[in-house]
Amino acid sequence: MRVKGNQELDADREGLAAFLASRGLAVAPSTDSTHHLAGPDGDLTFDGDWTDLHLKPLDHDGYVNGGIWHASLSDEECAFIYDLCVAGRMLILNPQGAPMMVIPGQTHALADLDPEIPDEEIACVDSAGELSEVLSGNFEKFLAYRKRVLDS
């Protein structure tokens, strides 16, 4: 999603459209509001496995955002999600633990975020590899390292 303070904003629809078009993908129609991505060869897959990554249709009247229910955190999946977020100027909300927010590719300035969110709940990443590290449980190691550096 994209935010300013505690308000949701619309994603960059033009950026998302260009990203999807460059990969031959479109938001597939859905009757259950889980609009998955599909291309000419069928549903989007990562490393040969179908993904439940979903994105609201770009012609949707409300805010465009997306999500993934079962992330594998494979290199291919993290690269796709990182690039998708950068194209749409979106951040990642991680309801499963620290960090709570991940900002890929400087899509948001820290001043854009709700000031009540503690710094230790925010991770800024500049590559798909860093995204993978942060989401795969290595964020706590980074926080400990940052604390040692700042305390010295």
Summary of the structure (lengths in Angstrom):
residues: 152
radius of gyration: 16.0
end to end distance: 36.1
largest distance: 55.9
contacts: 405
relative contact order: 0.15
helix: 36%
strand: 22%
